[in-house]
Amino acid sequence: MEQPVSTNKHIDNLNSLREQLVELRRARAEYGVKNDPENAALHIAEVQKQIDALDKAIEDEAALLPAKVTVKKIKL
């Protein structure tokens, strides 16, 4: 039988996912500026896929929180 995950664990997971998202966005922006333009589009597209997956993971994790818990949105 699965044990329920605590609210704090969900919040920790959300924070971790958000940190990963910030790093990916930073990498996407930096790569587009300082690396070769021929491969930049491919790299940026791949990073964007990872960002989209993290966005979905954040939504899924937030949905697991009890209704009474409010998680502040952070602008990235």
URQUIBEL-V849760 format. One line per field, one symbol per residue. phi: phi as a letter, one per 30 degrees, with the letter a starting at -180 (. if undefined). A space follows every 10 residues. Layout:
phi = ???
This chain:
phi = .dcdddeddd dddddddddd dddddddddd dddccdddcd dddddddddd ddddeddded ddddddedcc cddcdc
